[in-house]
Amino acid sequence: MSRIDTSIASDKRKRKWIVLSSIVLLALVMASYLAWLFLLKGFTVTVLPAEAAQTQRFAMVSGSGFFLENKLYLLGSRAEIEVSADKFEPLQRLVLSSEQSNLSVTLQPMPASIKLDTKPEVADISWTVNGQLHSQGPMLTGRFAPGEYQISAEQPYFQPQSLTLTAAIADEIAQTLTLTPVQGELTLASRPVGASVTVNGQAVGKTPLRLAQNGGSYRVQVNLEGYEPVQDTIDITYRQPTPERDYFLQPVQAVLNITTQPQDGVLLLNGKPASSPASIDAGKAYTVRYEKAGYLAQSQSVTLKPAEQRTLNFDLKAEMGQVRFSANETAEVLINGKPMGHTPLTLSLQALAQKVEFRKTGYRTVSRTVTPSQRQTQTVQAELLTEFDARRREGKPLFAQTLGISFVGVQLKAFTMGSPANEADRGRNEHPLNVNFSRNIWVSAHEITEAQYGAFKGQTGGSALPVTQVSWQDAVKFTNWLSVQEGLAPFYNLQGDRVVGINADSPGYRLLTEAEWEFVAKHNRRAARTTYVWGSEDRLRDKQGNFADKSVQGQQTFFFRDYNDGFAGKAPVGSFRADRAGFYDLDGNVREWVHDAYAVTAPDTSRQYTDYRGAASGQGHVIKGASYKSGRLKELRASIRNEGNGPQDDVGFRIARYQ
């Protein structure tokens, strides 16, 4: 082939490659255009508010795409973008290809920074913002949304200060408030007058006196020869700029040491419980009395000089009392398990609770408890039943049980009813009385219901709510009616609607005595006396009982704000947990009538009572316990006692009978 032919062939091959390259390039351009057309989606991003749009900025956080001004071009199904502007918080947003092409983004303005302090600098300032407590400390710092704020600074020893701030977007505000000390006055007096006074360690004069002082806390000491010094701390605040004190000075004390035999008795100084050694007023006459159950009490009088120490000795002698024992059958008598003879029998026994048993072959043993007394001869009687008769009695269901009334047996023991002098919130009518019992009792586990009381009235139906709006006489009539239904001698002697006496030996139904009610509520199956039915802790457990809870807010003054028992009024009996002995609603739901008359005159607290049934007469009758209206802890104490006679909407009753 010639050179010319070779050149022509080479040019043909070059033209061929150029054509192929052009075709490929055109295909790539078409593919890119189709990708742009079908895979890339555009969005218009509108930024609000208008102030933010003036300095708007956009950025890609993740995903494929790009911005041209406020236009977002998204390649793929999703991407995350960030929108920002001057003085506004940046915002990140997820964008999906499936969304509408117009996107709206609202930016939040940056908060203002506020810092306030005071002159002088005070550590415990309470800062409030728009009426709400914000913080406590020497300064207020924080970030606040744009707007107007009313800010106050309060410290007890300075006059409150307030200011109004207008916070703009991203502002930085720093100000100092000048505090003005409170101008106050201390007024100090004493009885007797003429006592030396020091304030913060500096002598300022003698009582009575007045001292101008700025707001603050002041240590005050009052001294007078022959009297105990008094120390006090008094605050002058903007709420109380002129505090006053009138100190009753106590004579210098003396020390009285007391030895006792036997131990563990009750020591009284001028009738009030005391312990040894006792600090007493010098120059004052005291009667010291020592007593213990089963022993004859002794008293001594003493007057001590200032700072004198003296020792008194007490050695009590056992108190003995005569007890007569009798039964319907000749029976062996055992005292505390020891055989003592056969009925009829008279014994001299120490004045302590004695467990008595009457035994006879073929008869059910009868147990009693008696506390002898030197003051009078006690009589203990027993009705012995053959085992057949006893079983016959036990075999027939009680009429009360057919009404749904269940009973819990209570083994009564000697105790001191009322409340001790040091019990918080005790009432003056809660007289401490030493009581004992000769018989044990059955007590209804629940308060009598409306349905059970309705059966007495000849009504059918009724609810499980405790019956209320019944008088004391109504409750007594119910117990007598129940006794008659079971063939028992009624406990109460009635003439018309009046109770003219009782049959103390009757096994019939009756109201609990106040002493029995308190024993059940404070001592029964407890290791030690309790203040409340649930114990001595001043705190309600969840669903402890039916009291005045937050549901009665606005209806009465006192209620338990953070307590909700689920009932605004009465609750069906048994709605709450029983106490440790199986009794329900002793501590709430409705208050309860008891047997005792309510007398204004205080009983003799120095003696011991057996089967105490209260005063012989009174202006009304005793009401025990708390109710759904009780909204203070002091009203839930087992020692609280009230007086009434007529029907009340939160007073019902429960019943008892001797075993």
C-alpha positions in Angstrom: 0.0 0.0 0.0 1.3 3.4 -0.9 2.0 6.1 1.7 -1.0 8.1 0.4 -3.3 5.1 0.9 -1.9 4.6 4.4 -2.6 8.3 5.3 -6.2 8.1 4.0 -6.9 4.9 6.1 -5.5 6.6 9.2 -7.7 9.7 8.7 -10.7 7.5 8.4 -9.9 5.7 11.7 -9.5 9.1 13.5 -12.8 10.4 12.2 -14.5 7.2 13.3 -13.1 7.6 16.9 -14.2 11.2 17.0 -17.7 10.3 16.1 -17.8 7.5 18.7 -16.4 9.9 21.4 -19.0 12.5 20.5 -21.8 9.9 20.8 -20.6 8.8 24.2 -20.2 12.4 25.5 -23.7 13.2 24.3 -25.1 10.1 26.1 -23.4 11.2 29.4 -24.8 14.7 29.0 -28.3 13.3 28.4 -27.9 10.9 31.5 -26.9 13.8 33.7 -29.8 15.9 32.5 -32.2 13.0 33.1 -30.7 12.6 36.7 -31.2 16.3 37.3 -34.7 16.1 35.9 -35.9 13.0 37.7 -33.7 12.5 40.9 -33.0 16.1 42.1 -36.0 17.8 44.0 -36.1 21.4 44.8 -37.6 23.1 48.0 -38.2 26.7 48.9 -37.4 27.4 52.5 -39.3 30.3 54.2 -37.8 31.6 57.5 -40.1 33.1 60.2 -40.3 35.5 61.9 -39.5 38.3 59.4 -36.7 39.6 61.7 -34.9 36.2 61.4 -35.4 36.1 57.6 -33.2 39.3 57.3 -30.1 37.4 58.4 -31.1 33.8 57.4 -28.4 31.2 56.8 -28.7 27.6 55.6 -26.4 24.6 55.8 -26.5 20.9 55.1 -26.0 18.7 58.2 -26.4 15.3 56.5 -27.6 13.8 53.2 -27.0 14.9 49.6 -28.1 18.3 48.4 -27.1 22.0 48.2 -28.6 25.4 48.8 -28.8 28.3 46.3 -29.9 31.2 48.6 -33.2 29.9 50.2 -33.6 27.1 47.6 -32.7 23.6 48.7 -32.0 21.0 46.0 -32.2 17.5 47.5 -30.6 14.5 45.9 -32.0 11.3 47.5 -34.9 10.6 49.8 -33.9 12.6 53.0 -31.5 15.1 54.4 -31.0 17.2 57.6 -30.6 20.9 57.3 -29.7 23.7 59.7 -31.4 27.1 59.6 -29.9 30.0 61.6 -30.1 33.8 61.9 -28.6 36.5 64.1 -30.1 36.6 67.7 -32.1 33.5 67.0 -31.6 29.9 68.1 -30.4 27.7 65.2 -32.8 24.9 64.2 -32.1 21.6 62.6 -34.8 20.0 60.5 -35.2 16.7 58.7 -36.4 17.1 55.1 -38.0 14.2 53.2 -38.3 14.1 49.4 -42.0 13.2 49.8 -42.8 16.6 51.4 -44.4 19.6 49.8 -41.8 21.9 48.0 -42.6 24.9 50.2 -41.0 24.5 53.7 -41.7 26.9 56.6 -39.2 27.1 59.5 -39.9 29.3 62.6 -36.8 30.3 64.7 -37.0 31.1 68.4 -35.4 34.3 69.6 -32.4 33.9 71.8 -33.2 34.6 75.5 -31.9 37.6 77.4 -29.2 37.1 80.1 -30.1 38.9 83.4 -27.8 39.2 86.4 -28.9 41.1 89.5 -27.0 41.6 92.8 -27.4 43.8 95.9 -25.6 46.4 97.9 -24.8 45.4 100.5 -24.3 41.8 99.5 -26.6 39.4 101.4 -26.4 35.7 101.1 -30.0 34.6 101.7 -32.1 36.8 99.4 -35.4 35.4 98.0 -35.7 36.4 94.4 -39.2 36.4 92.9 -40.0 36.9 89.2 -43.6 37.9 88.3 -44.8 36.8 91.7 -43.1 33.3 91.6 -40.1 32.3 93.7 -37.2 32.0 91.3 -34.2 31.3 93.5 -32.5 32.1 96.8 -29.0 33.4 97.2 -26.8 36.6 96.9 -27.8 37.2 93.3 -30.3 36.4 90.5 -28.9 35.0 87.3 -30.7 33.4 84.4 -31.8 33.4 80.8 -35.3 34.8 80.1 -37.5 35.0 77.1 -37.9 38.5 75.7 -40.6 40.4 77.6 -41.3 42.5 80.7 -40.5 41.1 84.2 -41.4 42.3 87.7 -38.5 41.2 89.9 -38.4 41.5 93.7 -35.6 40.9 96.3 -36.7 40.0 99.8 -34.5 39.4 102.9 -36.1 39.5 106.4 -33.7 42.1 107.8 -34.0 44.6 104.9 -36.9 46.4 103.2 -38.1 44.5 100.1 -37.0 46.0 96.8 -38.6 45.6 93.3 -37.9 46.7 89.8 -39.4 46.2 86.3 -37.1 45.0 83.5 -37.8 44.8 79.8 -35.7 42.1 78.2 -35.1 42.2 74.4 -33.8 39.4 72.2 -30.2 38.4 73.3 -30.0 41.3 75.8 -27.4 41.2 78.6 -28.7 43.0 81.6 -26.7 43.6 84.9 -28.0 45.8 87.7 -27.4 46.3 91.4 -30.2 46.8 93.9 -29.6 48.9 97.0 -31.1 47.4 100.2 -32.3 49.5 103.0 -32.0 48.0 106.6 -35.2 47.6 108.6 -35.5 50.2 111.4 -36.9 48.4 114.4 -37.2 48.4 118.1 -36.8 45.7 120.8 -39.2 46.0 123.8 -38.1 43.9 126.8 -39.8 43.3 130.1 -39.5 40.8 132.9 -41.4 39.7 136.0 -40.0 40.7 138.5 -38.6 43.9 136.9 -35.1 45.2 137.2 -33.3 42.3 135.5 -30.0 43.0 133.7 -30.1 42.6 129.9 -27.3 41.9 127.4 -27.8 42.0 123.7 -25.2 40.2 121.6 -23.0 40.1 124.7 -23.2 43.9 125.4 -25.0 45.2 128.5 -27.9 47.5 127.5 -29.7 48.2 130.7 -32.4 46.7 133.0 -36.0 45.7 132.4 -38.3 47.3 131.3 -36.5 48.9 128.3 -36.8 49.7 124.6 -33.9 49.5 122.2 -33.8 50.9 118.6 -32.1 48.3 116.4 -31.7 47.6 112.7 -33.1 44.5 111.2 -31.2 41.4 112.3 -31.0 38.5 114.7 -30.1 39.3 118.4 -29.0 37.1 121.2 -30.7 38.3 124.4 -29.8 37.2 128.0 -31.8 38.3 131.0 -30.3 37.9 134.5 -31.7 38.6 138.0 -30.1 37.5 141.3 -32.0 34.6 142.8 -33.6 33.6 139.4 -32.6 31.4 136.6 -31.1 33.2 133.6 -33.1 33.4 130.4 -31.5 33.2 126.9 -33.5 34.1 123.8 -32.9 34.9 120.1 -35.1 37.7 118.7 -35.4 38.6 115.0 -36.2 42.1 113.8 -37.7 41.8 110.3 -39.6 43.9 107.9 -42.7 41.8 108.8 -42.1 42.2 112.6 -40.0 45.3 113.2 -41.1 45.8 116.8 -40.9 42.4 118.7 -41.9 42.4 122.4 -40.9 40.0 125.1 -42.2 39.7 128.7 -40.1 37.1 130.5 -41.5 35.3 133.6 -38.3 34.5 135.5 -38.1 31.3 137.4 -36.5 31.0 140.9 -33.1 29.4 141.1 -33.6 25.6 141.2 -32.9 23.0 143.8 -32.4 19.2 143.3 -34.5 16.6 145.0 -33.3 12.9 144.9 -35.9 10.2 145.6 -35.3 6.5 146.3 -38.3 4.1 146.1 -39.1 0.6 147.2 -40.6 -1.2 145.3 -39.5 0.4 142.1 -41.4 1.2 138.9 -44.2 3.0 140.6 -45.6 6.5 139.9 -43.8 9.5 141.4 -45.8 12.8 141.6 -44.7 16.3 142.5 -47.7 18.5 143.5 -49.8 16.0 141.6 -47.8 16.0 138.4 -45.7 13.1 137.1 -42.0 13.4 137.9 -38.7 11.5 138.0 -35.6 11.4 140.2 -33.5 13.5 140.4 -36.0 16.4 140.0 -35.2 20.1 139.6 -37.6 22.2 141.6 -38.1 25.8 142.5 -36.3 26.9 145.6 -38.4 28.3 148.4 -41.6 26.6 147.1 -43.5 23.9 149.1 -43.9 20.6 147.4 -45.9 17.5 148.2 -44.1 14.4 146.9 -46.2 11.3 146.5 -45.2 7.8 145.4 -47.7 5.1 144.5 -47.8 1.8 142.8 -50.6 -0.6 142.0 -51.0 -3.1 144.9 -49.3 -0.9 147.5 -50.4 1.8 149.9 -49.3 5.2 148.5 -47.1 7.5 150.7 -46.6 11.3 150.7 -44.0 13.7 152.1 -43.7 17.5 152.1 -40.5 19.4 151.3 -39.3 23.0 150.8 -35.7 23.4 149.6 -33.3 26.4 149.6 -31.6 27.7 146.4 -29.1 25.1 145.0 -29.9 22.7 147.9 -29.9 19.0 147.3 -31.9 16.6 149.4 -32.9 12.9 149.3 -36.3 11.5 150.2 -37.0 7.7 150.8 -40.2 5.9 150.1 -40.9 2.3 151.2 -44.4 1.2 150.3 -46.4 -1.5 152.1 -48.5 -3.9 150.2 -52.2 -3.0 150.0 -54.5 -6.0 150.9 -58.2 -6.3 150.2 -61.0 -8.7 151.0 -62.6 -10.6 148.1 -65.7 -12.9 148.4 -66.1 -15.6 145.8 -69.4 -17.3 145.0 -71.0 -19.4 142.3 -74.2 -21.1 141.4 -72.5 -24.4 142.1 -69.9 -25.3 144.7 -66.6 -24.9 142.8 -62.9 -24.9 143.5 -61.3 -21.4 143.4 -57.9 -20.9 141.9 -56.0 -17.6 142.2 -53.3 -17.2 139.6 -53.3 -20.9 139.1 -53.0 -21.8 142.8 -55.9 -23.7 144.5 -57.3 -21.5 147.4 -60.5 -23.4 148.5 -64.1 -23.8 147.5 -67.0 -21.4 147.2 -68.3 -19.7 149.1 -64.9 -18.3 150.0 -63.4 -15.1 151.4 -59.7 -14.3 150.9 -57.3 -11.4 151.7 -55.4 -10.6 148.5 -53.0 -8.0 147.4 -54.5 -5.1 145.5 -53.2 -6.3 142.1 -55.1 -7.8 139.2 -55.7 -11.4 140.2 -56.7 -14.1 137.8 -59.5 -16.2 139.2 -60.8 -19.5 138.0 -63.9 -21.4 139.1 -63.6 -25.2 138.4 -65.9 -28.1 138.9 -65.9 -31.5 137.3 -68.4 -31.7 134.4 -68.7 -27.9 134.2 -67.0 -25.3 131.9 -64.3 -23.4 133.8 -65.1 -19.8 134.4 -62.3 -17.2 134.5 -62.5 -13.8 136.1 -60.1 -10.9 136.9 -60.4 -9.0 140.1 -58.4 -6.2 141.7 -58.8 -6.2 145.5 -59.0 -2.9 147.4 -58.4 -2.0 151.0 -61.3 0.4 150.8 -64.1 -2.1 150.2 -64.7 -5.8 149.9 -64.9 -7.1 146.4 -67.4 -9.8 145.3 -66.7 -12.1 142.4 -69.6 -14.3 141.1 -69.6 -17.0 138.5 -72.3 -18.9 136.6 -71.1 -22.4 136.0 -72.6 -24.3 133.0 -72.3 -27.9 132.2 -70.4 -28.7 129.1 -73.7 -29.7 127.5 -75.4 -26.4 128.3 -72.3 -24.5 127.2 -72.0 -26.3 123.9 -75.8 -25.8 123.4 -75.3 -22.1 123.9 -72.3 -22.1 121.5 -74.1 -24.3 118.9 -76.9 -21.9 118.1 -75.8 -19.0 115.9 -76.1 -15.6 117.7 -78.9 -13.4 116.4 -76.3 -10.7 116.0 -74.4 -12.9 113.6 -77.4 -13.3 111.4 -77.4 -9.6 111.0 -73.7 -9.8 109.9 -72.3 -8.5 113.2 -69.0 -10.3 114.0 -67.2 -10.0 117.4 -63.6 -10.0 118.5 -62.7 -11.2 122.0 -60.7 -8.8 124.2 -58.7 -9.8 127.2 -58.8 -6.7 129.3 -56.0 -5.6 131.6 -55.3 -2.8 134.0 -54.1 0.4 132.5 -54.2 4.2 132.8 -56.9 5.7 130.6 -56.9 9.3 129.5 -53.6 10.9 128.4 -50.3 11.7 130.1 -49.6 15.3 130.9 -46.8 15.4 128.3 -48.8 14.2 125.4 -48.9 16.8 122.6 -52.3 18.4 122.0 -54.0 16.6 125.0 -57.3 18.0 126.2 -57.9 19.2 129.7 -60.8 16.6 130.0 -58.5 13.6 129.3 -58.1 12.8 133.0 -55.6 10.0 133.7 -57.4 7.3 135.6 -56.1 3.9 136.8 -58.7 1.3 135.8 -59.0 -2.4 135.9 -61.5 -5.0 134.8 -63.1 -8.0 136.4 -64.4 -9.6 133.1 -63.3 -9.9 129.5 -65.5 -8.8 126.7 -66.7 -9.4 123.1 -66.6 -6.3 120.9 -68.1 -5.9 117.4 -65.4 -5.7 114.8 -67.3 -3.1 112.8 -69.5 -0.1 113.6 -73.2 -0.9 113.4 -74.4 -0.3 109.9 -77.5 1.3 108.5 -78.9 -2.1 107.4 -78.3 -3.6 110.9 -80.0 -0.7 112.7 -82.8 -0.8 110.1 -83.6 -4.4 111.2 -84.2 -3.0 114.7 -86.6 -0.4 113.2 -88.4 -3.1 111.2 -87.0 -1.9 107.9 -85.5 -4.1 105.1 -82.6 -3.4 102.9 -80.2 -0.6 104.0 -76.5 -0.1 103.3 -73.2 -1.1 104.8 -72.5 2.5 105.8 -72.2 3.1 109.5 -75.5 4.3 111.0 -75.4 7.9 112.2 -78.0 10.5 113.2 -78.9 8.3 116.2 -78.9 9.6 119.8 -77.3 7.8 122.7 -80.7 6.6 123.8 -81.3 5.2 120.3 -78.0 3.2 120.5 -78.9 1.9 124.0 -82.4 0.7 122.7 -80.7 -1.1 119.9 -78.4 -3.1 122.3 -81.4 -4.0 124.5 -83.4 -5.1 121.5 -80.5 -7.3 120.4 -80.2 -8.9 123.8 -83.9 -9.7 123.9 -83.6 -11.4 120.4 -81.0 -13.8 121.9 -82.8 -14.4 125.2 -80.4 -12.4 127.3 -81.3 -10.1 130.1 -81.0 -6.5 128.9 -78.1 -4.6 130.2 -80.0 -1.3 130.5 -83.1 -0.7 132.6 -85.5 1.6 130.7 -88.6 3.5 131.7 -90.0 4.8 128.4 -87.0 6.5 126.7 -85.1 7.0 129.9 -82.3 4.9 131.2 -82.9 4.5 135.0 -80.2 2.0 135.8 -78.1 -0.9 134.5 -77.9 -4.7 135.2 -74.2 -4.9 135.7 -74.1 -8.7 135.8 -76.1 -9.0 132.5 -74.4 -10.8 129.6 -76.5 -8.8 127.3 -75.3 -6.3 124.7 -74.4 -2.8 125.6 -72.2 0.1 124.6 -68.5 -0.1 125.4 -67.4 1.9 128.4 -64.9 4.7 127.7 -62.2 2.6 129.5 -62.9 -0.4 127.4 -62.9 1.7 124.2 -59.5 3.2 125.1 -58.0 -0.2 126.0 -59.1 -1.6 122.6 -57.8 1.5 120.8 -54.4 1.9 122.6 -53.4 -1.2 124.5 -55.1 -4.3 123.0 -52.4 -6.6 121.5 -49.8 -3.9 121.7 -46.4 -4.1 123.4 -46.9 -0.6 124.8 -49.5 2.2 124.9 -50.0 4.0 121.6 -51.1 7.6 121.0 -53.2 6.6 117.9 -54.9 3.4 116.9 -52.1 2.7 114.4 -49.2 3.5 116.8 -47.5 6.6 118.1 -46.0 7.9 114.8 -47.4 11.3 113.9 -47.9 10.4 110.2 -50.8 8.9 108.3 -50.1 5.8 106.1 -51.7 5.6 102.7 -55.4 4.6 103.1 -55.0 4.5 106.9 -58.7 5.4 107.5 -61.6 7.6 106.5 -60.7 11.2 107.6 -61.1 14.7 106.2 -58.9 14.4 103.1 -58.3 16.8 100.3 -61.7 16.1 98.8 -63.3 18.4 101.4 -61.1 21.4 100.6 -63.2 24.5 100.6 -65.9 22.8 102.7 -64.2 22.9 106.1 -61.2 24.7 107.7 -59.1 21.7 108.6 -58.2 18.7 106.4 -55.3 16.6 105.5 -54.0 18.3 102.4 -51.8 15.5 101.0 -54.1 12.6 102.0 -56.8 10.9 99.9 -58.7 8.0 101.3 -61.2 7.8 98.4 -64.3 8.9 100.4 -65.7 12.4 100.9 -68.2 11.3 103.4 -69.0 8.0 105.3 -67.4 4.8 103.9 -68.9 1.3 104.0 -67.6 -0.5 107.2 -64.5 -2.5 106.6 -63.3 -0.4 103.7 -59.9 0.1 105.3 -57.4 -2.3 106.9 -58.3 -3.6 110.4 -56.0 -2.9 113.3 -53.8 -5.6 114.7 -56.6 -7.2 116.7 -59.1 -7.2 113.8 -61.1 -4.0 114.6 -62.2 -1.8 111.7 -62.7 2.0 111.7 -61.6 2.6 115.3 -59.5 5.5 114.1 -62.0 7.1 111.6 -65.2 6.9 109.5 -67.6 7.9 112.3 -67.2 8.8 115.9 -68.7 6.4 118.5 -71.1 6.6 121.5 -69.8 4.9 124.6 -71.6 4.1 127.8 -70.2 6.8 130.1 -72.0 10.0 131.1 -70.0 13.2 130.5 -69.4 15.1 133.7 -67.9 18.6 134.1 -66.3 17.7 137.4 -63.1 15.8 137.1 -63.0 12.3 138.7 -60.7 11.4 141.6 -57.5 10.6 139.7 -55.7 9.3 142.8 -57.7 6.0 143.1 -57.9 2.9 141.0 -61.3 1.9 139.5 -62.5 -1.5 138.6 -65.0 -1.9 135.8 -65.1 1.9 135.5 -68.3 3.1 133.9 -67.8 6.9 134.2 -69.6 9.5 136.2 -73.0 8.6 137.8 -74.6 11.4 135.8 -73.7 14.1 133.5 -74.9 16.7 131.0 -74.5 14.3 128.1 -72.5 11.2 127.1 -69.0 10.6 125.9 -68.1 10.3 122.2 -64.9 8.6 121.3 -62.7 8.4 118.2 -62.5 10.4 115.0 -64.6 10.6 111.8 -64.5 11.5 108.2 -64.8 15.2 109.3 -61.6 15.0 111.4 -58.8 17.0 109.7 -56.2 17.4 112.4 -53.8 14.8 113.9 -54.8 15.8 117.4 -58.4 14.8 116.6 -57.2 11.3 115.7 -55.6 10.6 119.1 -57.2 7.6 120.9 -57.5 9.7 124.1 -59.7 12.4 122.7 -63.2 12.7 124.2 -66.1 14.7 123.2 -69.6 15.2 124.7 -73.0 14.9 123.1 -76.5 13.5 123.5 -78.5 14.1 120.4 -78.1 12.7 116.8 -75.1 13.9 114.8 -74.2 13.2 111.2 -70.8 11.7 112.1 -71.6 9.8 115.3 -72.5 6.1 115.3 -71.6 3.2 117.7 -70.3 -0.3 118.1 -71.4 -2.8 120.7 -70.0 -5.1 123.3 -71.0 -7.8 125.9 -69.2 -9.6 128.7 -67.7 -13.0 127.9 
